[in-house]
Amino acid sequence: MKNQILKKRFLKAGIMIVLLVAADQITKIVADIVLAEKTISVIGDFFQLDLAYNPGFGFSMGTGWPQWLSMAIKILIPLSAALFTFFRLKASDCTRLEALSLIIADGRCLW
């Protein structure tokens, strides 16, 4: 019984990860197309959309690191979070699984 509940939850988490990654990639493609050569003013000069690339992690951490190290960290952190949660998850703990899905979906971007 517990295994079936966990399988259903992991299936839902997997679907959530795939959908979030797809949405993330679609918004990046749209931003590349729409913001390629122009800035869009949303609220005058106060709030504008401009195309920028972040070669590091959140808030440009690790920008100067070798690419192999950045790649390893981007793979190891979500993988270790997934393994830790998989072995520690209780059948009734849906919130952790949803949080893990968001972590994996955010940490998956290797390009």
Secondary structure, DSSP 8 states (H G I E B T S, - for coil): -HHHHHHHHHHHHHHHHHHHHHHHHHHHHHHHHHTSS--EEEETTTEEE-----SSSGGGTTTTS-HHHHHHHHHHHHHHHHHHHHHH--TT-HHHHHHHHHHHHHHT---
